Amino acid sequence: MSFESAREGANLKRSEVAEIIGTTRVTVYRWERGINEPDISTMRQLAKLYGCSVDDLVTANPTPPRDQAKTA
């Protein structure tokens, strides 16, 4: 599952996740789009909040190869 689908499955808005995690709505958006990745501590918080495992979040959000990341 993706970050976005996990959040939507938990029936939360980006702003709500940001407030609970202690970050900004834009940061949550960037995680969902693969622009940035949360650190492992935040990933654990997200998994708990979304009711899934860290593994569920990690396997659904592979890091793009460096050459693709620059052009994306």
C-alpha positions in Angstrom: 0.0 0.0 0.0 1.2 3.5 -0.7 1.5 6.3 1.9 -1.5 8.0 0.4 -3.7 4.9 0.2 -2.7 4.0 3.8 -3.6 7.6 5.0 -6.9 7.5 3.1 -7.7 4.0 4.5 -7.2 5.5 8.0 -9.7 8.2 6.9 -7.2 11.0 7.7 -6.4 14.3 5.9 -2.8 15.3 5.2 -3.1 18.1 7.7 -4.3 15.8 10.4 -1.4 13.4 9.8 1.0 16.4 9.9 -0.4 17.6 13.2 -0.3 14.2 14.8 3.3 13.4 13.6 4.5 16.9 14.2 5.4 18.0 10.7 3.8 20.0 7.9 1.1 19.0 5.4 3.6 19.7 2.6 6.0 17.1 4.1 3.3 14.5 4.2 2.5 15.3 0.5 6.2 14.9 -0.4 6.3 11.5 1.3 3.2 10.4 -0.7 4.7 11.6 -4.0 8.1 10.0 -3.3 9.9 13.3 -3.2 11.2 12.7 0.3 11.1 9.8 2.7 10.3 9.8 6.4 13.0 8.6 8.8 12.5 5.2 10.5 11.1 6.7 13.7 8.5 8.6 11.7 7.8 5.6 9.6 6.9 3.6 12.7 4.5 6.4 13.8 2.9 6.4 10.4 2.4 2.7 10.4 0.8 2.8 13.9 -1.4 5.7 12.9 -2.5 4.0 9.6 -2.9 0.6 11.2 -0.4 -1.2 9.0 3.2 -2.4 9.3 6.3 -0.5 8.4 7.0 -3.2 5.9 3.7 -2.5 4.2 4.7 1.2 3.7 8.3 0.5 2.7 7.5 -2.1 0.0 4.9 0.0 -1.5 7.1 3.1 -1.8 10.4 2.1 -3.5 13.0 4.8 -3.8 13.3 5.8 -7.4 16.8 5.3 -9.0 19.0 8.4 -8.7 18.8 9.3 -12.4 15.0 9.2 -12.3 14.9 11.1 -9.1 16.7 14.1 -10.7 14.3 14.3 -13.7 11.1 13.7 -11.7 
